[in-house]
Amino acid sequence: MRATLQDITLAYDQHTTVLKNFTCTIPTGELVALLGPSGSGKSTILNLLAGLLTPDAGQILFDQTNVTHQDSRQRNIGMVFQDYALYPHLSVRDNIAFPLKMAHVKKAARQQRVTELAKLVQITDQLAKFPRELSGGQQQRVALARALAKHPQLLLLDEPLSSLDTTLREELRTVIHDVQRATGVTTLFVTHNQEDALQIADHIMLLANGRLQQVGTGHDLYVHPQNLTVAQFIGRPQLNLWPVATLPAGLRASLPATLLAQATTLGIRSEAIHLATTPAAAHFTATITQQRQLGRDTLTSLQAATSLISTTIPRTDQTTLPLTVDRHGCQLFSATGDCLWTGADQ
């Protein structure tokens, strides 16, 4: 099923408009990540799709059916919350079966569906336990199975990994991805964590300031950002920014002159900065201010003219470094933040 928000406007009060003429589509059978910082409107969109909020204007469509004024019970959705929201007095088996029991599904059919879902999310050996006896990751698996019990048309995941430690987070990413592939249910995964989105989503919708900034694959958003907001949000370390007016001559000469004249800011990905083979080959020089080991990578902070630069060059004992920039990792932005050019286009 395809889910669409069409020209949605929503204001919580006369002074606060959260969404204005907002449109987005979650394609049939895809796992789409709704990514953005806190306060960007992600939860509002989730609640609109869930039937927990009604827009002031616009339509919510499930395929061609207008569900704008239907409540959540009429929409055939499954929802997984950040805090799991399991019933503490029910066993895992009964938690998963609960939506089916409320729908008056016969006991034998309920138990068959529970068995199927427990196998799918890999908790078959936990069915007799209670939520308090489970780890956070196991509880999230139960919540996922319960959300899928009634064969929903749309699965909504509200920051489902945010309370898990790194190891469990990585494990549950795989579970969510594999379960979505196995069921084929259209899924919206809401998160502020770009690693979650980049690793499991078919497409990412990047939201900021109540506005859809860009929709695409993780690769699209990283290599071909439509604007500075997208370029800065996607990628770690964060994009280096250098005012065009203060670019050193060597670096300026390596960029397209016509577009450079229209730009106010140069963005440089950290991996595009390299040690020059000779001082004469350098685009600029910079002084090391800090080096930190981040797993296999070294994050080196540099002072270059008036700009602070981060790079992943190997650790070095030198203080002042001759550096070159690979234009494939460069992006030029206008004064309004629009992306004018990326070196990846060359």
Secondary structure by P-SEA (a helix, b strand, c coil): cbbbbcbbbbbcccccccccbbbbbbccccccccccccccaaaaaaaaaacccccccccccccccccccccccccbbbbbcccccccccccaaaaaaaaaaaacccaaaaaaaaaaaaaaaccccccccccccccaaaaaaaaaaaaacccccbbbbccccccccaaaaaaaaaaaaaaaaaaccbbbbbcccaaaaaccccbbbbbccccccccccccccccccccaaaaaacccccbbbbccccccaaaaaaccaaaaaaccbbbbccccbbbbcccccccbbbbbccccccccbbbbbbbcccbbbbbbcccccccccccccccccbbbbccccccccccccc
